[in-house]
Amino acid sequence: MANIVTLTKDNFDKEVAESSRPVLIDFWATWCGPCRMFAPVLDQVADELDGAVKVGKVDVDAQPALAQAFSVMSVPTVVLMKNNVKVMQSVGAQPKAALLKKIREHVQ
């Protein structure tokens, strides 16, 4: 099973801002059908990139301030942070290959 961190306003700085690795953040909601469909893809990406990229999830209903900080208007939305800078944002469920391609454009 993938090593995915649940991100909250309390641990965000430690897990994302201070991370030495790029962080892929999945903004999702329990009521979101596409989010449920995308979850296994995210698990596979986390497993495949283990060590190179940290993966975290933000429940937009539980953490509205984080969703607002990233201007998340629709879920699922994924954001890639590198050195605490947003380098990629993508909205909607997507195939694993497409997500990996976007991530690898920013991570060697």
JOPEWO-V479097 format. One record per residue. N is the residue number from 1. RES is the residue in one small letter. PSI is psi in whole degrees, 0 to 359 (NA if undefined). OMEGA is omega in whole degrees, 0 to 359 (none if undefined). D_CENTER is the distance of its C-alpha to the mean C-alpha in Angstrom with 1 decimal. Layout:
n: <N & N>
res: <RES & RES>
psi: <PSI & PSI>
omega: <OMEGA & OMEGA>
d_center: <D_CENTER & D_CENTER>
//
This chain:
n: <1 & 2 & 3 & 4 & 5 & 6 & 7 & 8 & 9 & 10 & 11 & 12 & 13 & 14 & 15 & 16 & 17 & 18 & 19 & 20 & 21 & 22 & 23 & 24 & 25 & 26 & 27 & 28 & 29 & 30 & 31 & 32 & 33 & 34 & 35 & 36 & 37 & 38 & 39 & 40 & 41 & 42 & 43 & 44 & 45 & 46 & 47 & 48 & 49 & 50 & 51 & 52 & 53 & 54 & 55 & 56 & 57 & 58 & 59 & 60 & 61 & 62 & 63 & 64 & 65 & 66 & 67 & 68 & 69 & 70 & 71 & 72 & 73 & 74 & 75 & 76 & 77 & 78 & 79 & 80 & 81 & 82 & 83 & 84 & 85 & 86 & 87 & 88 & 89 & 90 & 91 & 92 & 93 & 94 & 95 & 96 & 97 & 98 & 99 & 100 & 101 & 102 & 103 & 104 & 105 & 106 & 107 & 108>
res: <m & a & n & i & v & t & l & t & k & d & n & f & d & k & e & v & a & e & s & s & r & p & v & l & i & d & f & w & a & t & w & c & g & p & c & r & m & f & a & p & v & l & d & q & v & a & d & e & l & d & g & a & v & k & v & g & k & v & d & v & d & a & q & p & a & l & a & q & a & f & s & v & m & s & v & p & t & v & v & l & m & k & n & n & v & k & v & m & q & s & v & g & a & q & p & k & a & a & l & l & k & k & i & r & e & h & v & q>
psi: <146 & 150 & 93 & 130 & 135 & 120 & 136 & 171 & 334 & 327 & 2 & 312 & 313 & 315 & 330 & 299 & 323 & 6 & 137 & 346 & 156 & 151 & 124 & 122 & 127 & 115 & 123 & 175 & 150 & 330 & 357 & 112 & 310 & 329 & 319 & 323 & 327 & 338 & 314 & 327 & 315 & 319 & 316 & 319 & 318 & 318 & 316 & 325 & 13 & 127 & 326 & 325 & 134 & 142 & 132 & 157 & 139 & 118 & 112 & 334 & 324 & 335 & 62 & 330 & 322 & 318 & 319 & 320 & 331 & 11 & 40 & 116 & 343 & 148 & 148 & 145 & 134 & 141 & 136 & 122 & 134 & 122 & 42 & 27 & 133 & 119 & 348 & 141 & 135 & 136 & 136 & 155 & 145 & 158 & 154 & 315 & 320 & 317 & 316 & 320 & 315 & 318 & 314 & 342 & 338 & 348 & 125 & NA>
omega: <184 & 176 & 182 & 183 & 172 & 183 & 177 & 178 & 182 & 182 & 186 & 181 & 181 & 187 & 185 & 186 & 183 & 183 & 176 & 178 & 171 & 181 & 174 & 183 & 176 & 174 & 188 & 175 & 182 & 183 & 188 & 178 & 178 & 177 & 179 & 178 & 184 & 184 & 179 & 177 & 179 & 177 & 180 & 179 & 179 & 179 & 183 & 183 & 182 & 181 & 181 & 183 & 173 & 180 & 179 & 179 & 176 & 173 & 187 & 178 & 180 & 184 & 184 & 180 & 178 & 178 & 180 & 181 & 181 & 179 & 179 & 181 & 183 & 178 & 359 & 172 & 175 & 180 & 174 & 178 & 177 & 184 & 179 & 176 & 178 & 181 & 180 & 173 & 182 & 182 & 175 & 176 & 182 & 178 & 181 & 183 & 180 & 179 & 179 & 179 & 180 & 180 & 184 & 174 & 184 & 184 & 180 & none>
d_center: <16.3 & 12.9 & 12.3 & 9.2 & 9.6 & 10.0 & 9.5 & 12.5 & 14.6 & 16.8 & 14.6 & 12.1 & 14.7 & 15.3 & 11.9 & 10.4 & 13.5 & 15.8 & 13.7 & 15.8 & 13.1 & 10.3 & 6.9 & 3.7 & 1.7 & 2.9 & 6.3 & 9.0 & 12.7 & 15.3 & 17.6 & 15.5 & 17.0 & 14.6 & 11.7 & 14.0 & 14.8 & 11.3 & 10.7 & 13.0 & 11.6 & 8.2 & 10.8 & 12.8 & 10.4 & 9.7 & 13.5 & 14.4 & 12.6 & 13.6 & 15.1 & 13.9 & 10.2 & 8.7 & 5.7 & 5.2 & 5.6 & 7.6 & 10.7 & 11.9 & 15.5 & 15.5 & 13.8 & 15.2 & 15.7 & 12.0 & 11.5 & 14.8 & 14.1 & 11.4 & 13.9 & 11.8 & 14.8 & 13.6 & 11.2 & 9.2 & 7.5 & 4.6 & 5.3 & 6.6 & 8.8 & 12.0 & 14.8 & 13.3 & 13.5 & 11.1 & 12.1 & 10.3 & 9.2 & 9.8 & 11.0 & 12.0 & 11.9 & 12.8 & 14.5 & 13.2 & 15.6 & 14.4 & 10.7 & 12.2 & 14.7 & 12.5 & 10.7 & 14.2 & 15.7 & 14.2 & 14.3 & 17.7>
//
